[in-house]
Every structure is written in C-alpha cells, then in structure tokens.
C-alpha cells in the first residue's frame, strides 16, 4: 500500500493569466511553506510550458495545467504533454471541451462547482451548471476562495474575516458534498481541494488587503497525494507519478493551517487484498474491515453511500463492513473539516 505522503496545492494563478505573482514568486512561496508540488491553472494558456516552467523549483515540483473559463462551467485540466488548442476551448460547450481534453490524454476537474461569489467585491457566481456532462475525472470539493468569499456578505463581517480568516471558514459546501456522493454511487469521481489563488489586492471597510498571499493560501486547503514509492528526482518521472495518483484518486483533501494530517490512512481489507483511497475492492468471503488512522484525535465520521454509519472522537477506527458501496471518511477539528478522504469502492 501507499506509504509516501506528498503535500501540494491545486488551482493557482500567476502573471501568465490573472494572478499577480510571477511563477518564480509562486514557487518561492511553495518552497517556503514546504509544498512538494503545485499544480497551476492559468487561463487558456500553455505559455508556462512553452517557457520551460515545468521543472523542479528547489524542493517543489511545478505542474502547469490550465483553466478553461467560459462564463460558467470552469474546468481545470492537467496532462503529460502540451495541450493543443487550449486558447479556443472556452468557445465550446462543456461536454465538447471535456471530450477535447480527454482526446489529448489530459483529464479535467469541475472547478469550484458551487461558487457563490460576493457582492462586496462584485464577484459573480461561477458555478458549474451542466450536471448532465460526463467523462470528467473529478470535481473540486472544497475551494478556499468559494468558502471565504461566501463569508464576505454576512451582516457581521469585519476585518477579522481577513486577519482571522480560518475561524470564519465553514468548510466544503454541503450541496457540493451531496452532489459528489450521488455521482460516486454511479461511477468514480475523484475529489480534490482547490485554493483558486490569485494573490489579489482588495479593500475592505476602507482598509487595503492582499487576498491570500501565496504562502498563506498554500497552508490551507491542501491535497495529500499517496504514492507507493518516493517521488522521483527526475522531473518527468515525478510529474507522471503525481498526475497518475491524482487522476486515480490516491489522495485526501485537508486543511493544514492548524494541524498536520500527514500519516492519515484509510484502507479496506477483505482478507485477501487491501484497498486504499481511489481503489476498488470486493467484499471478503469471511469478513471485510475498514481501518482509519489519524495522527491526532478528531471527530471521525465514516460514510457509506453518503450516509454516516459511524462517528467517534478518536485517532483510529476499525469496523467491520458487510455491504457493498462507496465508503469515505471525514474528520473534523476546531469545528472545521480537517480531512476529507477520497472513497474506496466496495463491490460484491
């Protein structure tokens, strides 16, 4: 089973599109925070790839994807080789650009699918609306900017929404999680965390703010990718390792701002084989056990087909399961989601 945990940020913008930091500044922040990888998503461009930005930047791996951004239905996409024609994809219908991305061997995630925007900064909603679309790899479960912007229109808003932002966040939107649970009962839909960071500058109650400097955003909604061997020092091989794991769902989403979740594990053992996050396994002939381990005590919830079947405040959970379906884990600390696992799909 996977025994190497690599921490990274997904969905980030630089001066190659509408971010305010150069790629060098983005990756300097990644190194300072200790991220193992960053997956950037500048809008409709492959120029970072053309400019040779895809490489190890110090101790952090940079993977340059793209964000397809029509008025709604944004898709963040990643792949091995240069994506051709990315500049024109936002002129297509959602299913058409999903198909176009897939045909080139890339894969996509529905970005901030239940984004609400904020009247305070005149940011409109950029929701995903085409829920009949198919063949995307997954979806964003928790987006830092969606969560934070949703707090700005509250009547009790104050500058603390910025200075003490973590206490104002509410976690993944329930409608997003409910959608994901329903989709996962039909097929694999990988869940990721997003930060959608631009390092923007705004004004709140007459006071200027830098909205989530890269080094701050990189400490928040994080993706922990699980590998069965160390990340290769060769860039091309390391990129393949990360992309393969992300596409398969060998990862969990976490909020790393207060507590380090590294060493979290979630497995299902049927007596003959063991499955981890993103995997499929059959029920055992005699018994099948679900095991969860955490580095610290938390309120742990085990979900089966979207319904809670076990809740406990603990640093480990071991229960026997006897029904096929989709099993996943949520853990909470400080009244906020701390860990959100990808599922294990259990078959008859």
C-alpha positions in Angstrom: 0.0 0.0 0.0 1.0 3.7 -0.4 3.4 4.8 2.2 4.6 8.1 0.9 2.5 11.2 1.6 3.2 14.3 -0.6 1.6 17.6 0.0 0.5 20.0 -2.7 -1.7 22.8 -3.9 -4.1 22.6 -6.9 -5.6 25.5 -8.8 -3.4 28.6 -8.6 -2.9 31.6 -10.9 0.2 33.6 -11.8 1.0 36.6 -14.1 0.6 34.2 -17.0 -3.1 35.0 -16.6 -4.8 37.0 -13.9 -2.6 36.3 -10.9 -0.3 39.0 -9.5 2.8 36.9 -8.8 5.3 35.6 -11.2 5.9 31.8 -11.4 9.1 32.3 -9.6 7.3 34.0 -6.7 4.7 31.3 -6.7 7.3 28.6 -6.4 9.4 30.6 -3.9 6.3 30.6 -1.6 5.8 26.8 -2.2 9.4 26.2 -1.1 9.0 28.3 2.0 5.8 26.5 3.0 7.2 23.1 2.2 4.9 22.0 -0.5 6.1 19.1 -2.6 4.1 20.1 -5.7 2.0 22.9 -7.1 -0.5 22.4 -10.0 -1.1 25.8 -11.6 -4.1 26.6 -13.8 -3.6 29.8 -15.7 -6.5 30.6 -18.0 -6.4 29.2 -21.6 -2.7 29.2 -21.9 0.2 26.8 -22.3 2.8 29.5 -22.2 4.2 28.4 -18.9 5.0 25.0 -20.5 6.5 26.7 -23.6 8.7 28.9 -21.3 10.1 25.8 -19.6 8.5 26.5 -16.2 7.6 22.8 -15.7 10.5 21.6 -13.6 11.7 21.2 -10.0 11.8 24.7 -8.5 14.0 23.9 -5.5 12.2 21.3 -3.4 8.8 21.9 -5.1 7.6 20.3 -8.3 5.6 22.6 -10.7 3.0 21.1 -13.0 1.4 23.6 -15.4 -2.2 22.8 -16.2 -4.9 25.3 -17.4 -8.3 26.5 -16.6 -11.0 26.6 -19.2 -13.1 29.6 -18.4 -16.3 30.4 -20.2 -18.9 32.4 -18.2 -19.8 29.4 -16.1 -18.7 25.7 -16.1 -15.0 26.2 -15.4 -12.8 23.1 -15.9 -9.2 22.8 -14.6 -7.2 20.3 -16.7 -3.9 18.5 -16.5 -1.8 16.1 -18.6 1.6 14.9 -19.7 2.2 16.7 -23.0 1.3 20.2 -24.2 -2.4 20.7 -24.5 -3.1 21.8 -28.1 -5.8 24.4 -28.9 -6.4 25.4 -25.3 -6.9 29.0 -26.3 -10.1 28.2 -28.1 -11.7 25.6 -25.8 -13.8 28.1 -23.8 -15.8 28.7 -27.0 -17.1 25.1 -27.0 -20.0 23.6 -25.0 -18.9 21.9 -21.7 -19.2 18.3 -23.0 -17.3 19.3 -26.1 -14.3 20.7 -24.2 -14.3 17.8 -21.7 -14.1 15.5 -24.7 -11.4 17.6 -26.4 -9.3 17.5 -23.3 -9.7 13.7 -22.9 -8.9 13.1 -26.6 -5.4 14.5 -26.0 -4.8 12.3 -22.9 -5.5 15.1 -20.4 -8.1 15.0 -17.7 -10.3 17.6 -16.0 -11.9 18.5 -12.7 -15.1 20.7 -12.3 -13.7 23.8 -10.7 -15.4 25.4 -7.7 -18.7 23.8 -8.7 -21.0 25.6 -6.2 -19.2 29.0 -6.2 -21.4 31.8 -5.0 -19.2 34.9 -5.4 -19.6 38.0 -3.3 -21.5 41.3 -3.7 -18.9 43.1 -1.5 -16.2 42.7 -4.1 -18.6 42.5 -7.1 -17.6 38.9 -7.8 -20.4 37.0 -9.6 -21.1 33.3 -9.2 -19.0 30.9 -11.4 -21.0 27.7 -10.7 -20.9 24.5 -12.7 -24.3 24.3 -14.3 -24.0 21.4 -16.8 -24.6 18.4 -14.4 -25.5 16.2 -17.3 -21.9 16.3 -18.6 -19.9 13.1 -18.4 -16.3 11.8 -18.6 -14.6 14.3 -16.4 -12.1 12.9 -13.9 -13.5 14.6 -10.8 -14.5 17.8 -9.1 -13.4 20.3 -6.5 -14.9 19.5 -3.1 -13.6 22.5 -1.1 -12.3 25.7 -2.6 -10.6 28.3 -0.4 -11.9 31.2 -2.3 -15.5 29.9 -2.6 -15.6 29.4 1.1 -14.0 32.7 2.0 -16.0 34.9 -0.4 -19.2 33.4 0.9 -18.4 34.9 4.3 -17.9 38.5 3.0 -21.6 39.2 2.6 -22.5 38.3 6.1 -24.1 41.1 8.2 -21.5 40.6 11.0 -18.5 40.8 8.6 -15.5 42.7 10.0 -11.8 42.9 9.2 -11.4 39.7 11.2 -12.7 37.8 8.1 -9.2 38.5 6.8 -7.0 38.8 9.9 -8.5 35.6 11.4 -9.8 34.1 8.2 -9.5 30.4 9.3 -12.1 31.0 12.1 -14.6 32.3 9.5 -14.4 29.4 7.1 -17.2 26.9 7.1 -15.6 24.0 5.1 -16.9 22.3 2.0 -20.4 23.3 0.9 -22.9 20.6 1.8 -24.5 20.8 -1.6 -21.1 20.0 -3.2 -20.6 17.0 -1.0 -24.1 15.8 -1.6 -23.6 16.0 -5.4 -20.3 14.2 -5.1 -21.8 11.4 -3.0 -24.6 10.9 -5.6 -22.1 10.9 -8.5 -19.8 8.4 -6.8 -22.6 5.9 -6.5 -22.7 5.8 -10.3 -19.0 6.0 -11.2 -15.6 7.1 -9.9 -15.5 10.9 -9.4 -12.2 11.9 -7.8 -12.5 14.7 -5.2 -9.8 17.4 -4.9 -9.2 20.5 -2.9 -8.7 23.9 -4.6 -7.3 27.3 -3.5 -8.1 29.2 -6.7 -5.5 31.7 -5.6 -4.6 34.9 -7.4 -2.8 36.8 -4.7 -5.1 39.8 -5.4 -5.3 43.1 -3.6 -8.6 44.5 -2.4 -10.1 47.0 0.1 -12.4 46.0 3.0 -14.0 48.7 5.1 -11.5 51.2 3.8 -8.5 49.1 4.7 -6.3 47.6 1.9 -5.7 43.8 2.0 -3.7 41.3 0.0 -6.1 38.5 -0.5 -4.3 35.3 0.5 -0.6 35.7 -0.4 0.6 32.5 -2.0 2.4 31.5 1.2 -0.8 31.8 3.2 -3.1 30.0 0.7 -0.5 27.2 0.4 -1.1 26.4 4.1 -4.8 26.0 3.8 -6.8 23.6 1.6 -4.2 21.0 0.6 -4.1 17.8 -1.4 -2.1 14.9 0.1 -1.1 12.5 -2.7 -0.2 9.0 -1.7 2.5 7.1 -3.5 3.9 3.6 -3.1 7.5 4.8 -3.7 9.3 8.1 -3.2 8.8 10.9 -5.6 11.4 10.6 -8.3 14.2 13.3 -8.6 13.7 13.2 -12.4 11.1 15.8 -13.2 9.3 13.9 -16.0 9.0 10.8 -13.8 7.9 12.8 -10.8 5.2 14.6 -12.8 3.9 11.2 -14.1 3.7 9.9 -10.5 1.7 12.9 -9.3 -0.7 13.0 -12.2 -1.3 9.3 -12.1 -2.1 9.4 -8.4 -4.4 12.5 -8.7 -6.3 11.0 -11.6 -6.8 7.7 -9.8 -7.9 9.4 -6.5 -5.0 8.3 -4.4 -5.3 11.4 -2.3 -7.1 13.1 0.5 -8.1 16.8 1.0 -7.1 18.5 4.2 -7.0 21.9 6.0 -3.4 22.1 7.1 -3.5 25.6 8.6 -3.8 24.4 12.2 -2.9 20.7 12.2 -0.7 18.5 10.1 -2.7 15.5 8.8 0.3 13.6 7.5 0.1 9.9 8.5 -3.6 9.8 8.0 -4.6 6.5 6.4 -7.9 4.9 5.3 -8.0 1.3 4.0 -10.4 -1.6 3.4 -9.1 -5.1 4.0 -11.1 -8.1 2.6 -8.7 -10.8 3.9 -7.1 -11.3 0.5 -6.3 -7.7 -0.5 -6.1 -4.2 0.8 -7.6 -1.1 -1.0 -6.7 2.5 -0.3 -8.3 5.8 -1.4 -9.3 5.7 -5.1 -9.3 1.9 -5.2 -11.9 -0.7 -5.7 -12.2 -4.0 -3.8 -14.6 -6.9 -3.4 -16.2 -7.9 -0.1 -14.3 -10.7 1.6 -15.7 -14.2 1.8 -15.5 -14.2 5.6 -15.1 -10.5 6.7 -14.1 -7.1 5.5 -12.6 -4.5 7.8 -12.4 -0.7 7.3 -9.5 0.9 9.1 -8.7 4.6 9.7 -5.6 6.0 11.4 -5.0 9.7 12.3 -2.0 11.5 13.8 -4.2 13.3 16.3 -7.7 12.7 17.8 -10.5 14.1 15.8 -14.3 13.7 15.3 -14.2 10.9 12.7 -17.2 10.1 10.5 -17.4 7.0 8.3 -19.8 7.5 5.3 -21.4 4.7 3.3 -23.2 5.9 0.1 -23.4 9.4 1.6 -24.9 8.3 4.9 -22.9 8.4 8.2 -22.6 4.9 9.6 -20.1 5.5 12.4 -19.0 8.6 14.3 -16.4 8.7 17.1 -13.8 11.1 18.6 -10.7 9.0 18.2 -7.3 8.7 16.4 -8.3 5.3 15.0 -11.4 3.5 13.8 -11.7 -0.2 13.0 -15.1 -1.5 11.9 -16.4 -4.5 10.0 -18.5 -3.8 6.9 -20.8 -6.2 5.1 -22.4 -4.1 2.4 -21.1 -3.0 -1.0 -21.0 0.7 -1.8 -18.9 3.8 -1.5 -17.0 4.3 1.7 -15.3 7.6 2.6 -14.0 9.4 5.7 -14.4 12.9 7.2 -12.5 14.1 10.2 -13.1 17.5 12.0 -11.0 19.6 14.4 -11.7 23.1 15.7 -15.3 22.8 14.3 -14.0 22.7 10.7 -13.3 19.9 8.3 -9.7 18.7 8.8 -9.6 15.7 6.5 -11.8 14.6 3.6 -10.8 11.3 2.0 -11.5 10.0 -1.4 -13.6 6.9 -1.3 -12.9 3.2 -1.5 -15.4 1.5 -3.8 -16.5 -1.9 -2.3 -18.1 -4.3 -4.7 -20.0 -7.6 -4.1 
